[in-house]
Amino acid sequence: MSETQQPKAAVLRPSSIKSHDRGGGASTTPLVGPSVGAKAFINGITTFGPGTKIPFHSHNCEESVMLLEGEAMLDVEGQESVRLQPLDTTWLPPNLSHRFRNLSDTQPMKILWIYARLDATRTLTETGVTNFVSAEHNK
């Protein structure tokens, strides 16, 4: 798309978009991003298998997460853990270590995430390793 063309609206259907295995029982389906003309944020859906928890990490930007289905716990550095119900929505400031856990040993859990930058990064708290979130979608 050239600079003078007006971007067009997009409808994304997760059922027809390739999911990417993040390891450890989590997989991500990228949705809105630069490929559809987004200039200010990216989003996607991550599914957690039964009992899956992702490692503590932080981002270089604000993040909002909505629990779409399942039983989840949000663990945030320096705060009491919060149990989430479907449609509960979080807001996390940049550089705050956190993680989500699937509390069910039998059912999957699904979240919609939104990062406030196209070049959002994830830094693992334990190792300090930083990668672009979008790099997970190119594996």
Helices and strands as residue ranges (DSSP letters): G 14-16, E 20-23, E 26-30, G 34-36, E 42-48, E 57-59, E 63-69, E 72-76, E 82-84, E 89-92, E 98-102, E 109-115, E 121-124, E 130-132, G 133-138
